[in-house]
Amino acid sequence: MTNLEQVLLRTQMIIDADKREEQRDQILKMMYLDDIDSEFVKNNLDISDKELTAIVDELVELGFLQFISDDELEISKKGTIYVKNQGWGF
């Protein structure tokens, strides 16, 4: 792999990571503001079931979301604090 290819690959990885972080933040904002379902999130963020599952898994692992039943999530206290500290005007 050439140096240019390596730089392009690293750049794409950074862009993908930034996009994923933005999607995580958007989900947290939506959940903070309203009771939403997975179809709403997928349609608004234009993501697949697989992508949504991966993002939700990350948010649960970070402690920002928590399961309240087998198929229902809520924003956790830690997630609420994160949203309030972002300066998004809430």
Chimera marker file (.cmm) of the C-alpha trace (Angstrom):
<marker_set name="trace">
<marker id="1" x="0.000" y="0.000" z="0.000" r="1" g="1" b="0" radius="0.5"/>
<marker id="2" x="1.396" y="3.379" z="-0.981" r="1" g="1" b="0" radius="0.5"/>
<marker id="3" x="1.698" y="6.298" z="1.411" r="1" g="1" b="0" radius="0.5"/>
<marker id="4" x="-1.141" y="8.060" z="-0.382" r="1" g="1" b="0" radius="0.5"/>
<marker id="5" x="-3.392" y="5.014" z="-0.026" r="1" g="1" b="0" radius="0.5"/>
<marker id="6" x="-2.544" y="4.807" z="3.668" r="1" g="1" b="0" radius="0.5"/>
<marker id="7" x="-3.382" y="8.486" z="4.162" r="1" g="1" b="0" radius="0.5"/>
<marker id="8" x="-6.655" y="8.096" z="2.269" r="1" g="1" b="0" radius="0.5"/>
<marker id="9" x="-7.575" y="5.030" z="4.318" r="1" g="1" b="0" radius="0.5"/>
<marker id="10" x="-6.817" y="6.810" z="7.606" r="1" g="1" b="0" radius="0.5"/>
<marker id="11" x="-8.792" y="9.851" z="6.452" r="1" g="1" b="0" radius="0.5"/>
<marker id="12" x="-11.801" y="7.677" z="5.599" r="1" g="1" b="0" radius="0.5"/>
<marker id="13" x="-11.575" y="5.972" z="8.992" r="1" g="1" b="0" radius="0.5"/>
<marker id="14" x="-11.606" y="9.370" z="10.727" r="1" g="1" b="0" radius="0.5"/>
<marker id="15" x="-14.592" y="10.508" z="8.651" r="1" g="1" b="0" radius="0.5"/>
<marker id="16" x="-16.448" y="7.271" z="9.459" r="1" g="1" b="0" radius="0.5"/>
<marker id="17" x="-15.708" y="7.655" z="13.180" r="1" g="1" b="0" radius="0.5"/>
<marker id="18" x="-16.906" y="11.280" z="13.134" r="1" g="1" b="0" radius="0.5"/>
<marker id="19" x="-20.090" y="10.250" z="11.324" r="1" g="1" b="0" radius="0.5"/>
<marker id="20" x="-20.726" y="7.458" z="13.845" r="1" g="1" b="0" radius="0.5"/>
<marker id="21" x="-20.205" y="9.861" z="16.768" r="1" g="1" b="0" radius="0.5"/>
<marker id="22" x="-22.616" y="12.337" z="15.177" r="1" g="1" b="0" radius="0.5"/>
<marker id="23" x="-25.201" y="9.552" z="14.747" r="1" g="1" b="0" radius="0.5"/>
<marker id="24" x="-24.789" y="8.517" z="18.400" r="1" g="1" b="0" radius="0.5"/>
<marker id="25" x="-25.310" y="12.117" z="19.473" r="1" g="1" b="0" radius="0.5"/>
<marker id="26" x="-28.389" y="12.455" z="17.253" r="1" g="1" b="0" radius="0.5"/>
<marker id="27" x="-29.939" y="9.337" z="18.806" r="1" g="1" b="0" radius="0.5"/>
<marker id="28" x="-29.263" y="10.653" z="22.302" r="1" g="1" b="0" radius="0.5"/>
<marker id="29" x="-30.811" y="14.028" z="21.398" r="1" g="1" b="0" radius="0.5"/>
<marker id="30" x="-33.906" y="12.346" z="19.959" r="1" g="1" b="0" radius="0.5"/>
<marker id="31" x="-34.309" y="10.099" z="22.992" r="1" g="1" b="0" radius="0.5"/>
<marker id="32" x="-33.806" y="13.016" z="25.358" r="1" g="1" b="0" radius="0.5"/>
<marker id="33" x="-36.503" y="15.055" z="23.647" r="1" g="1" b="0" radius="0.5"/>
<marker id="34" x="-39.151" y="12.429" z="22.901" r="1" g="1" b="0" radius="0.5"/>
<marker id="35" x="-40.263" y="8.823" z="23.075" r="1" g="1" b="0" radius="0.5"/>
<marker id="36" x="-39.077" y="7.375" z="19.758" r="1" g="1" b="0" radius="0.5"/>
<marker id="37" x="-38.922" y="3.976" z="18.070" r="1" g="1" b="0" radius="0.5"/>
<marker id="38" x="-36.287" y="2.318" z="15.930" r="1" g="1" b="0" radius="0.5"/>
<marker id="39" x="-38.114" y="3.011" z="12.643" r="1" g="1" b="0" radius="0.5"/>
<marker id="40" x="-38.146" y="6.727" z="13.437" r="1" g="1" b="0" radius="0.5"/>
<marker id="41" x="-34.401" y="6.679" z="14.129" r="1" g="1" b="0" radius="0.5"/>
<marker id="42" x="-33.550" y="4.644" z="11.023" r="1" g="1" b="0" radius="0.5"/>
<marker id="43" x="-35.632" y="6.914" z="8.802" r="1" g="1" b="0" radius="0.5"/>
<marker id="44" x="-34.269" y="10.153" z="10.261" r="1" g="1" b="0" radius="0.5"/>
<marker id="45" x="-30.635" y="9.068" z="10.198" r="1" g="1" b="0" radius="0.5"/>
<marker id="46" x="-30.948" y="6.989" z="7.023" r="1" g="1" b="0" radius="0.5"/>
<marker id="47" x="-29.265" y="3.969" z="8.614" r="1" g="1" b="0" radius="0.5"/>
<marker id="48" x="-29.858" y="0.229" z="8.446" r="1" g="1" b="0" radius="0.5"/>
<marker id="49" x="-30.962" y="-2.151" z="11.196" r="1" g="1" b="0" radius="0.5"/>
<marker id="50" x="-27.376" y="-3.364" z="11.481" r="1" g="1" b="0" radius="0.5"/>
<marker id="51" x="-26.002" y="0.168" z="11.835" r="1" g="1" b="0" radius="0.5"/>
<marker id="52" x="-28.632" y="1.076" z="14.424" r="1" g="1" b="0" radius="0.5"/>
<marker id="53" x="-27.895" y="-2.056" z="16.433" r="1" g="1" b="0" radius="0.5"/>
<marker id="54" x="-24.165" y="-1.271" z="16.427" r="1" g="1" b="0" radius="0.5"/>
<marker id="55" x="-24.767" y="2.324" z="17.553" r="1" g="1" b="0" radius="0.5"/>
<marker id="56" x="-27.206" y="1.273" z="20.272" r="1" g="1" b="0" radius="0.5"/>
<marker id="57" x="-24.732" y="-1.348" z="21.490" r="1" g="1" b="0" radius="0.5"/>
<marker id="58" x="-22.073" y="1.379" z="21.753" r="1" g="1" b="0" radius="0.5"/>
<marker id="59" x="-24.422" y="3.687" z="23.655" r="1" g="1" b="0" radius="0.5"/>
<marker id="60" x="-25.358" y="0.906" z="26.072" r="1" g="1" b="0" radius="0.5"/>
<marker id="61" x="-21.681" y="0.022" z="26.534" r="1" g="1" b="0" radius="0.5"/>
<marker id="62" x="-20.893" y="3.695" z="27.226" r="1" g="1" b="0" radius="0.5"/>
<marker id="63" x="-23.691" y="3.755" z="29.793" r="1" g="1" b="0" radius="0.5"/>
<marker id="64" x="-25.721" y="6.395" z="27.919" r="1" g="1" b="0" radius="0.5"/>
<marker id="65" x="-28.666" y="4.054" z="27.258" r="1" g="1" b="0" radius="0.5"/>
<marker id="66" x="-30.117" y="1.280" z="29.371" r="1" g="1" b="0" radius="0.5"/>
<marker id="67" x="-32.601" y="-1.496" z="28.694" r="1" g="1" b="0" radius="0.5"/>
<marker id="68" x="-35.858" y="-1.279" z="30.617" r="1" g="1" b="0" radius="0.5"/>
<marker id="69" x="-37.230" y="-4.446" z="28.968" r="1" g="1" b="0" radius="0.5"/>
<marker id="70" x="-36.041" y="-6.949" z="26.376" r="1" g="1" b="0" radius="0.5"/>
<marker id="71" x="-36.845" y="-4.585" z="23.519" r="1" g="1" b="0" radius="0.5"/>
<marker id="72" x="-37.104" y="-1.137" z="25.099" r="1" g="1" b="0" radius="0.5"/>
<marker id="73" x="-34.388" y="1.367" z="25.914" r="1" g="1" b="0" radius="0.5"/>
<marker id="74" x="-34.275" y="4.628" z="27.791" r="1" g="1" b="0" radius="0.5"/>
<marker id="75" x="-31.662" y="7.293" z="28.147" r="1" g="1" b="0" radius="0.5"/>
<marker id="76" x="-29.747" y="6.757" z="31.379" r="1" g="1" b="0" radius="0.5"/>
<marker id="77" x="-28.827" y="9.345" z="33.979" r="1" g="1" b="0" radius="0.5"/>
<marker id="78" x="-25.310" y="9.383" z="32.514" r="1" g="1" b="0" radius="0.5"/>
<marker id="79" x="-26.790" y="9.900" z="29.025" r="1" g="1" b="0" radius="0.5"/>
<marker id="80" x="-28.980" y="12.741" z="30.272" r="1" g="1" b="0" radius="0.5"/>
<marker id="81" x="-25.992" y="14.448" z="31.881" r="1" g="1" b="0" radius="0.5"/>
<marker id="82" x="-23.999" y="14.008" z="28.648" r="1" g="1" b="0" radius="0.5"/>
<marker id="83" x="-26.782" y="15.610" z="26.576" r="1" g="1" b="0" radius="0.5"/>
<marker id="84" x="-27.185" y="18.537" z="28.986" r="1" g="1" b="0" radius="0.5"/>
<marker id="85" x="-23.411" y="19.159" z="29.017" r="1" g="1" b="0" radius="0.5"/>
<marker id="86" x="-23.138" y="19.330" z="25.210" r="1" g="1" b="0" radius="0.5"/>
<marker id="87" x="-24.588" y="22.829" z="24.969" r="1" g="1" b="0" radius="0.5"/>
<marker id="88" x="-27.271" y="21.811" z="22.482" r="1" g="1" b="0" radius="0.5"/>
<marker id="89" x="-29.744" y="24.268" z="24.007" r="1" g="1" b="0" radius="0.5"/>
<marker id="90" x="-31.762" y="21.880" z="26.133" r="1" g="1" b="0" radius="0.5"/>
<link id1="1" id2="2" r="1" g="1" b="0" radius="0.2"/>
<link id1="2" id2="3" r="1" g="1" b="0" radius="0.2"/>
<link id1="3" id2="4" r="1" g="1" b="0" radius="0.2"/>
<link id1="4" id2="5" r="1" g="1" b="0" radius="0.2"/>
<link id1="5" id2="6" r="1" g="1" b="0" radius="0.2"/>
<link id1="6" id2="7" r="1" g="1" b="0" radius="0.2"/>
<link id1="7" id2="8" r="1" g="1" b="0" radius="0.2"/>
<link id1="8" id2="9" r="1" g="1" b="0" radius="0.2"/>
<link id1="9" id2="10" r="1" g="1" b="0" radius="0.2"/>
<link id1="10" id2="11" r="1" g="1" b="0" radius="0.2"/>
<link id1="11" id2="12" r="1" g="1" b="0" radius="0.2"/>
<link id1="12" id2="13" r="1" g="1" b="0" radius="0.2"/>
<link id1="13" id2="14" r="1" g="1" b="0" radius="0.2"/>
<link id1="14" id2="15" r="1" g="1" b="0" radius="0.2"/>
<link id1="15" id2="16" r="1" g="1" b="0" radius="0.2"/>
<link id1="16" id2="17" r="1" g="1" b="0" radius="0.2"/>
<link id1="17" id2="18" r="1" g="1" b="0" radius="0.2"/>
<link id1="18" id2="19" r="1" g="1" b="0" radius="0.2"/>
<link id1="19" id2="20" r="1" g="1" b="0" radius="0.2"/>
<link id1="20" id2="21" r="1" g="1" b="0" radius="0.2"/>
<link id1="21" id2="22" r="1" g="1" b="0" radius="0.2"/>
<link id1="22" id2="23" r="1" g="1" b="0" radius="0.2"/>
<link id1="23" id2="24" r="1" g="1" b="0" radius="0.2"/>
<link id1="24" id2="25" r="1" g="1" b="0" radius="0.2"/>
<link id1="25" id2="26" r="1" g="1" b="0" radius="0.2"/>
<link id1="26" id2="27" r="1" g="1" b="0" radius="0.2"/>
<link id1="27" id2="28" r="1" g="1" b="0" radius="0.2"/>
<link id1="28" id2="29" r="1" g="1" b="0" radius="0.2"/>
<link id1="29" id2="30" r="1" g="1" b="0" radius="0.2"/>
<link id1="30" id2="31" r="1" g="1" b="0" radius="0.2"/>
<link id1="31" id2="32" r="1" g="1" b="0" radius="0.2"/>
<link id1="32" id2="33" r="1" g="1" b="0" radius="0.2"/>
<link id1="33" id2="34" r="1" g="1" b="0" radius="0.2"/>
<link id1="34" id2="35" r="1" g="1" b="0" radius="0.2"/>
<link id1="35" id2="36" r="1" g="1" b="0" radius="0.2"/>
<link id1="36" id2="37" r="1" g="1" b="0" radius="0.2"/>
<link id1="37" id2="38" r="1" g="1" b="0" radius="0.2"/>
<link id1="38" id2="39" r="1" g="1" b="0" radius="0.2"/>
<link id1="39" id2="40" r="1" g="1" b="0" radius="0.2"/>
<link id1="40" id2="41" r="1" g="1" b="0" radius="0.2"/>
<link id1="41" id2="42" r="1" g="1" b="0" radius="0.2"/>
<link id1="42" id2="43" r="1" g="1" b="0" radius="0.2"/>
<link id1="43" id2="44" r="1" g="1" b="0" radius="0.2"/>
<link id1="44" id2="45" r="1" g="1" b="0" radius="0.2"/>
<link id1="45" id2="46" r="1" g="1" b="0" radius="0.2"/>
<link id1="46" id2="47" r="1" g="1" b="0" radius="0.2"/>
<link id1="47" id2="48" r="1" g="1" b="0" radius="0.2"/>
<link id1="48" id2="49" r="1" g="1" b="0" radius="0.2"/>
<link id1="49" id2="50" r="1" g="1" b="0" radius="0.2"/>
<link id1="50" id2="51" r="1" g="1" b="0" radius="0.2"/>
<link id1="51" id2="52" r="1" g="1" b="0" radius="0.2"/>
<link id1="52" id2="53" r="1" g="1" b="0" radius="0.2"/>
<link id1="53" id2="54" r="1" g="1" b="0" radius="0.2"/>
<link id1="54" id2="55" r="1" g="1" b="0" radius="0.2"/>
<link id1="55" id2="56" r="1" g="1" b="0" radius="0.2"/>
<link id1="56" id2="57" r="1" g="1" b="0" radius="0.2"/>
<link id1="57" id2="58" r="1" g="1" b="0" radius="0.2"/>
<link id1="58" id2="59" r="1" g="1" b="0" radius="0.2"/>
<link id1="59" id2="60" r="1" g="1" b="0" radius="0.2"/>
<link id1="60" id2="61" r="1" g="1" b="0" radius="0.2"/>
<link id1="61" id2="62" r="1" g="1" b="0" radius="0.2"/>
<link id1="62" id2="63" r="1" g="1" b="0" radius="0.2"/>
<link id1="63" id2="64" r="1" g="1" b="0" radius="0.2"/>
<link id1="64" id2="65" r="1" g="1" b="0" radius="0.2"/>
<link id1="65" id2="66" r="1" g="1" b="0" radius="0.2"/>
<link id1="66" id2="67" r="1" g="1" b="0" radius="0.2"/>
<link id1="67" id2="68" r="1" g="1" b="0" radius="0.2"/>
<link id1="68" id2="69" r="1" g="1" b="0" radius="0.2"/>
<link id1="69" id2="70" r="1" g="1" b="0" radius="0.2"/>
<link id1="70" id2="71" r="1" g="1" b="0" radius="0.2"/>
<link id1="71" id2="72" r="1" g="1" b="0" radius="0.2"/>
<link id1="72" id2="73" r="1" g="1" b="0" radius="0.2"/>
<link id1="73" id2="74" r="1" g="1" b="0" radius="0.2"/>
<link id1="74" id2="75" r="1" g="1" b="0" radius="0.2"/>
<link id1="75" id2="76" r="1" g="1" b="0" radius="0.2"/>
<link id1="76" id2="77" r="1" g="1" b="0" radius="0.2"/>
<link id1="77" id2="78" r="1" g="1" b="0" radius="0.2"/>
<link id1="78" id2="79" r="1" g="1" b="0" radius="0.2"/>
<link id1="79" id2="80" r="1" g="1" b="0" radius="0.2"/>
<link id1="80" id2="81" r="1" g="1" b="0" radius="0.2"/>
<link id1="81" id2="82" r="1" g="1" b="0" radius="0.2"/>
<link id1="82" id2="83" r="1" g="1" b="0" radius="0.2"/>
<link id1="83" id2="84" r="1" g="1" b="0" radius="0.2"/>
<link id1="84" id2="85" r="1" g="1" b="0" radius="0.2"/>
<link id1="85" id2="86" r="1" g="1" b="0" radius="0.2"/>
<link id1="86" id2="87" r="1" g="1" b="0" radius="0.2"/>
<link id1="87" id2="88" r="1" g="1" b="0" radius="0.2"/>
<link id1="88" id2="89" r="1" g="1" b="0" radius="0.2"/>
<link id1="89" id2="90" r="1" g="1" b="0" radius="0.2"/>
</marker_set>
